Amino acid sequence: MPDRPHLSVTPFQTYLGCPLQCFFRYACGMKMPPMGETALGRTIHEMLKENCRQKTESGLDLPLGQINGASGRLSSHSWIT
């Protein structure tokens, strides 16, 4: 059965909260950048994932310099003190 056009409640909820955000998201296809907590969580997740990959392949943790490089991305955020 072919997909039929449908309406979702989410665009209406977005419109009620902020019509301009709704326009940018649904008419222009632009997404909002992640919030600070989300960006922090993603960065930490990527650091852990990379360390796990390294440890699986070599049995060793990432060298400290590589960990410091990744954590430098954390300290560049203004919400980290």
N, C-alpha and C positions, 0 to 999 in steps of 0.2 A: 504494500500500500504506500503510495507516495506521501511525503511529508506535506501536511497542510499548513498554511500560514497560521500563526498563533500569536496571541498577546501574552506578555508576561507581566506580573504585578511589579517586578523590580523597577522597570523604567518609570512607572507611575510613582512609586515610593521615592525614587531619586528625584523626580520632578517636584514632588511636594517639598522635599528637603531643600533643593536648589535647582531651579529651572535651567540656569546656565550650565551647571555640572551635567545635567541630563542631556542638554544639547551637545556638549563636547563629547560625552561618552557614547551616546547612541546615534546621533546624527553625523558626528565627525569621526567616531571610532577611536577616540583618545581615551586612554586609561589613566587614572590617578596614580602618581608614584606611591610606593609603599610608605606607610607611616614609619616613624622612628623605631618603634619596637619591632616592627616587621623587618625592617632593614637590618637591625641588630641581630635578630634571630636567624635571618638568612645568612649573614656573614659568619656567625658562629657555626651554623650548620655546615657551611662550605668548608670551614677550617677543620671541623671534626671529620667530615667526609674525606677530605684530602689526606688527613693523617691516617685514617683507617685504610685507605687505598694503599698508602705508602707502607704501612705496617703489614698489610696482607701480602704485599709483593716482596718485601725485604726482611720482615721481622723486626724492623726498627721504626721508632717514631720519626716524624719529620725533623730535620735539622732545625735548631733554634732560629737561625736566620730566616728560614721560610715561614716559621710561625710568627716571628716578629713582623715580617712583611705583610702577612695577612692581618695581624692585629693592628698594624698601622692604618688599615682601612677603618678600623673601629674608632681609633682616636681622632680621625678626621671629622667625625660627626660632632656637631655642636652640643648634642644632648649627652655626650659622654664627658665626664669631668675627671 
